[in-house]
C-alpha cells in the first residue's frame, strides 16, 4: 500500500460530498439500533453522536462519543448481510453524509489510497478500544471514571481560568453509562472529587481543575490525543 496524507474521512467526504446531500438530524434521534441490518455508513460533519449497547437487563452502556468529522462504521466490513453491533443516537443537532454501505465498500475496494487510509483508521480504533479496556480492568470503577474524565478533556477540553472545561453537556447517568458503572457509585466518586476541588460541575458541564491528580491516580502514560480520546 502506498502512503497517503489524507484520512479516510477526508477521502470519503471529498468523493461523496459531490453526490450525496447533507442531512440535518435533530438531537435525540436514533440513526440505527443494534442488530438492525447495516444499510449505511455515516460521515459526521457537525455535532455529537453516542454509540452504545443496551444490556439484556435494560442497562445502557455508551461505548464512545463522536464529535465532528468522524466516520461511523459499526458492522463487520465486507460481510454478506451484516448487522450493526451498536446503536447510534445523536446527542446534539447533527449534520451528516449518509452513504449506502455497498457504495462505501465499492469505493474502498477500488481505491488503493482509501483502503490504506481505512486500515490506518481501523488500527487506531483498535488501539483506542484496547486502552479503554486496560483502564477499566486495571483501575476499577473509580479509576475508570478518572480515565473517562481524562479522555473527555482530550476530546472536548477547553482551557479556562478555572481549569479544563469539558465542553459537552453530560448528566451523571450518562457519565455512569460511559464508565459501565451505576449512577450511585459515580455520584459518590464525583462528590469526593468535588470535595477535593479536583473537578467542578455547572450547567451539566464538568471542569477538571486538577488534571494531574487524575493522571497520577491511574498511572497515565500520556498517550497522544489520537489514542486517548472518548471517540
C-alpha positions in Angstrom: 0.0 0.0 0.0 1.2 3.5 -0.7 1.5 6.2 1.9 -1.3 8.8 1.9 -1.6 12.2 3.6 -5.4 12.0 3.7 -7.6 10.4 6.3 -10.4 8.1 5.4 -12.8 10.8 6.5 -11.3 13.3 4.1 -11.3 10.9 1.2 -14.9 9.9 1.7 -16.0 13.5 2.2 -14.2 14.6 -1.0 -15.9 11.8 -3.0 -19.4 11.5 -1.6 -20.0 15.2 -0.9 -20.4 15.6 -4.6 -23.2 13.1 -4.9 -24.9 12.9 -1.5 -26.8 15.8 0.1 -26.0 16.9 3.7 -28.7 15.6 6.0 -29.7 17.5 9.2 -30.7 15.3 12.1 -32.1 16.6 15.4 -30.8 15.9 18.8 -32.2 12.7 20.3 -32.6 10.9 17.0 -31.7 7.2 16.6 -29.7 6.5 13.4 -29.8 2.8 13.9 -30.3 0.1 16.6 -28.0 -2.8 17.4 -28.9 -5.9 15.3 -30.5 -3.7 12.6 -29.4 -4.7 9.0 -26.4 -2.5 8.2 -27.5 -0.3 5.3 -25.5 2.9 5.6 -22.2 4.3 6.7 -22.3 7.8 8.2 -19.9 10.8 7.9 -20.5 13.1 10.9 -19.8 16.6 9.7 -21.0 18.5 12.8 -22.5 17.6 16.1 -22.1 14.7 18.7 -23.3 11.1 18.5 -23.2 8.4 21.1 -22.6 4.8 20.2 -23.5 2.1 22.7 -25.4 -1.0 23.6 -28.3 -1.9 25.9 -27.8 -4.9 28.2 -30.5 -7.6 28.2 -31.5 -6.3 31.7 -32.0 -2.8 30.3 -28.9 -1.0 31.4 -27.4 1.3 28.8 -23.6 1.4 28.1 -22.1 4.2 26.0 -19.0 2.9 24.2 -17.9 6.2 22.7 -18.9 9.7 21.8 -18.1 11.1 18.4 -17.7 14.8 17.7 -17.3 16.4 14.3 -15.6 14.9 11.3 -15.9 11.3 12.2 -16.7 8.1 10.3 -19.3 5.7 11.7 -18.9 2.1 10.6 -20.3 -0.2 13.2 -20.6 -3.5 11.4 -18.4 -6.3 10.0 -16.9 -4.9 6.8 -17.3 -6.8 3.5 -19.6 -9.4 5.0 -22.8 -10.6 3.4 -25.9 -9.2 5.1 -24.1 -7.6 8.1 -25.9 -6.1 11.1 -25.0 -3.1 13.3 -23.3 -4.1 16.5 -24.3 -1.0 18.5 -26.9 1.7 18.4 -26.2 5.3 17.3 -28.0 8.3 18.8 -27.5 12.0 18.3 -26.7 14.0 21.4 -26.9 17.3 19.6 -28.3 18.5 16.3 -26.0 17.0 13.7 -25.1 17.3 10.0 -24.3 14.0 8.2 -23.5 12.5 4.9 -25.3 9.2 4.7 -23.6 6.7 2.3 -25.1 3.4 1.2 -23.0 0.5 2.6 -22.4 -1.0 -0.9 -21.2 2.3 -2.3 -18.8 2.7 0.6 -17.3 -0.7 0.3 -17.0 -0.5 -3.5 -15.2 2.8 -3.1 -12.7 1.4 -0.6 -12.1 -1.8 -2.6 -11.4 0.1 -5.9 -9.3 2.9 -4.4 -5.9 1.9 -3.0 -5.5 5.2 -1.2 -8.8 4.8 0.5 -8.0 1.2 1.5 -4.7 2.4 3.0 -6.5 5.2 5.0 -9.2 2.8 6.2 -6.6 0.3 7.5 -4.8 3.1 9.4 -8.1 4.3 10.8 -9.1 0.8 11.9 -5.8 0.2 13.6 -6.1 3.4 15.6 -9.6 2.5 16.6 -8.4 -0.9 17.8 -5.7 0.7 19.9 -8.3 3.1 21.4 -10.5 0.2 22.4 -7.7 -1.8 23.9 -6.6 1.2 26.0 -10.1 1.8 27.3 -10.4 -1.9 28.3 -7.0 -1.7 30.0 -8.1 1.4 32.1 -11.3 -0.2 33.2 -9.8 -3.6 34.0 -6.7 -2.3 35.8 -8.2 0.7 37.7 -11.6 -0.4 38.7 -14.8 1.7 38.7 -13.2 4.8 40.3 -10.1 4.6 38.1 -12.4 4.0 35.1 -14.2 7.3 35.9 -10.9 9.2 36.2 -9.8 7.7 32.8 -13.0 8.8 31.2 -12.6 12.3 32.6 -9.1 12.5 31.2 -10.3 11.3 27.8 -13.2 13.8 27.8 -10.6 16.6 28.5 -8.6 15.4 25.4 -11.7 15.3 23.2 -13.8 18.2 24.4 -11.5 20.2 26.7 -11.4 24.0 26.6 -8.8 25.8 28.7 -10.4 28.4 31.1 -9.2 30.3 34.2 -10.7 27.6 36.4 -9.3 24.6 34.6 -10.2 22.4 31.6 -13.9 22.8 30.7 -15.3 19.6 29.2 -17.5 21.4 26.6 -20.1 18.7 26.3 -23.3 18.5 28.5 -23.3 15.3 30.5 -25.6 14.1 33.2 -24.4 11.8 36.0 -26.3 9.0 34.4 -24.6 9.5 31.0 -21.2 9.5 32.7 -22.1 6.3 34.5 -23.1 4.8 31.1 -19.6 5.7 29.8 -17.8 4.1 32.7 -20.1 1.0 32.9 -20.9 1.8 36.5 -24.1 2.7 38.4 -25.2 6.3 38.8 -24.9 5.9 42.6 -21.3 4.8 42.5 -20.4 7.5 40.0 -22.1 10.2 42.1 -20.1 9.2 45.2 -16.9 9.4 43.3 -17.8 12.7 41.8 -18.7 14.1 45.2 -15.3 13.0 46.5 -13.6 14.8 43.6 -15.6 17.9 44.1 -14.8 18.0 47.9 -11.1 17.7 46.9 -11.6 20.5 44.4 -10.4 18.3 41.6 -13.5 19.0 39.5 -16.4 21.4 39.2 -19.8 20.8 37.8 -22.2 23.5 36.5 -24.9 23.6 33.8 -24.3 19.9 33.1 -20.7 20.5 32.2 -17.6 19.4 34.1 -14.5 21.4 34.7 -11.3 19.5 35.6 -9.3 21.7 37.9 -6.5 19.2 38.8 -5.8 17.0 35.8 -2.5 15.9 37.3 -4.5 14.3 40.2 -6.5 12.2 37.9 -3.5 11.2 35.8 -1.4 10.2 38.8 -4.3 8.0 40.2 -4.5 5.9 37.0 -0.8 5.9 36.2 -1.4 7.8 33.0 1.1 7.2 30.2 0.3 10.5 28.5 -0.7 8.8 25.2 -1.4 11.1 22.2 -4.8 12.7 21.9 -5.4 10.5 18.8 -5.3 7.4 21.1 -6.6 8.8 24.4 -9.9 10.2 23.4 -13.6 9.4 24.0 -14.2 8.7 20.4 
